[in-house]
Amino acid sequence: MNGIKVVFDSSAIIKLIDRQYDLLSLGINIDEAQLFSSVIVRMELLSKRAITVNEERVIQEFLEDLTIVHLDRAIELKAIEIRRVTALKLPDCIIAATSIALDALLLTDDNHLLNLSWPGLRVQKIC
């Protein structure tokens, strides 16, 4: 899986920071992979209630190593399409649409995303 594009959802980032898994165990070489996350994930992580200064610093440092993907028309339209025909919450639809738009592997442990069968979506369970 080296040289691939990878999109992280919120849980994938939290568990990676907490060392509950590592990318190498998933066959992903971080020196060769392109690492992304949605602006929605950044918002979810940094809007945690009662976040400590240290937690925020660690999250910010991790996010600095990723390319944060903002919403564009293609992601917006794909997220709307997914939301209309699934029971997924809108943030998960945006994250899935981001992965599809980038033709990237989505890392998650969210069963809703893991069980989503959608053209162009590739999902990898993290734990």
C-alpha positions as CSV (number, residue, x, y, z in Angstrom):
1,M,0.0,0.0,0.0
2,N,2.9,2.3,-0.2
3,G,2.6,5.6,-2.1
4,I,-1.2,5.7,-1.6
5,K,-3.5,8.5,-0.6
6,V,-4.9,8.0,2.9
7,V,-7.8,9.9,4.5
8,F,-8.3,9.8,8.3
9,D,-11.6,10.1,10.1
10,S,-11.7,11.4,13.7
11,S,-11.4,8.1,15.4
12,A,-8.4,7.1,13.2
13,I,-6.5,10.2,14.3
14,I,-7.4,9.9,18.0
15,K,-6.4,6.2,18.1
16,L,-3.2,6.8,16.1
17,I,-2.2,9.6,18.5
18,D,-3.0,7.3,21.4
19,R,-0.8,4.6,19.8
20,Q,-3.7,2.1,19.6
21,Y,-2.4,1.2,16.1
22,D,0.3,2.3,13.7
23,L,0.2,2.9,9.9
24,L,3.0,0.4,9.2
25,S,0.9,-2.4,10.7
26,L,-1.7,-1.5,8.0
27,G,0.9,-1.7,5.3
28,I,1.2,2.1,4.9
29,N,4.6,3.7,4.7
30,I,4.1,7.2,6.0
31,D,7.2,8.4,4.1
32,E,5.6,7.5,0.8
33,A,1.8,8.0,1.6
34,Q,-0.1,11.2,1.0
35,L,-2.0,11.9,4.2
36,F,-5.3,13.8,4.3
37,S,-8.2,14.6,6.5
38,S,-11.4,16.6,6.0
39,V,-11.9,20.0,7.5
40,I,-14.9,18.4,9.2
41,V,-12.6,16.0,11.1
42,R,-10.4,18.9,12.2
43,M,-13.5,20.7,13.5
44,E,-14.7,17.6,15.3
45,L,-11.3,17.1,17.0
46,L,-10.7,20.7,18.0
47,S,-14.3,21.3,19.2
48,K,-14.2,18.6,21.9
49,R,-15.7,19.8,25.1
50,A,-13.2,20.4,27.9
51,I,-10.2,19.8,25.6
52,T,-7.0,20.4,27.5
53,V,-4.3,22.6,26.3
54,N,-2.0,19.6,25.9
55,E,-4.6,17.6,23.9
56,E,-5.2,20.6,21.6
57,R,-1.4,21.0,21.1
58,V,-1.0,17.3,20.2
59,I,-3.9,17.3,17.8
60,Q,-2.7,20.5,16.1
61,E,0.8,19.1,15.7
62,F,-0.6,15.9,14.2
63,L,-2.9,17.9,11.8
64,E,0.1,19.9,10.6
65,D,1.4,16.8,9.0
66,L,-1.8,16.2,7.0
67,T,-3.3,18.0,4.1
68,I,-6.7,19.3,5.3
69,V,-9.3,19.1,2.6
70,H,-11.9,21.8,2.5
71,L,-15.3,21.4,1.1
72,D,-15.6,22.0,-2.6
73,R,-18.5,21.5,-5.0
74,A,-17.5,17.9,-5.9
75,I,-17.3,16.8,-2.3
76,E,-20.5,18.7,-1.4
77,L,-22.4,17.0,-4.2
78,K,-21.1,13.5,-3.4
79,A,-21.9,14.0,0.3
80,I,-25.4,15.0,-0.6
81,E,-25.8,12.0,-2.8
82,I,-24.6,9.7,-0.1
83,R,-26.8,11.3,2.6
84,R,-29.9,11.0,0.5
85,V,-29.7,7.2,0.2
86,T,-28.0,6.1,3.4
87,A,-28.6,6.5,7.1
88,L,-25.1,8.1,7.6
89,K,-24.9,11.4,9.5
90,L,-23.8,14.3,7.3
91,P,-20.2,14.6,8.8
92,D,-19.6,10.9,7.9
93,C,-21.0,11.5,4.4
94,I,-18.6,14.4,4.0
95,I,-15.7,12.3,5.1
96,A,-16.6,9.5,2.8
97,A,-17.1,12.0,-0.1
98,T,-13.7,13.5,0.6
99,S,-12.1,10.0,0.4
100,I,-13.9,9.3,-2.9
101,A,-13.0,12.7,-4.4
102,L,-9.3,12.1,-3.6
103,D,-9.4,8.4,-4.7
104,A,-8.0,7.7,-1.3
105,L,-8.2,4.9,1.3
106,L,-10.4,5.9,4.3
107,L,-9.0,4.8,7.7
108,T,-11.7,4.3,10.3
109,D,-13.2,2.0,12.9
110,D,-16.7,3.4,12.4
111,N,-18.9,0.5,11.5
112,H,-21.3,2.8,9.5
113,L,-18.4,3.7,7.2
114,L,-16.9,0.3,7.2
115,N,-20.2,-1.2,6.0
116,L,-20.9,1.5,3.4
117,S,-20.7,0.1,-0.1
118,W,-20.3,3.0,-2.5
119,P,-18.7,3.3,-5.9
120,G,-15.1,4.6,-5.4
121,L,-15.1,4.2,-1.6
122,R,-12.2,2.2,-0.2
123,V,-12.2,1.7,3.6
124,Q,-9.7,0.1,5.9
125,K,-10.5,-0.9,9.5
126,I,-7.8,0.5,11.9
127,C,-8.1,-1.9,14.8
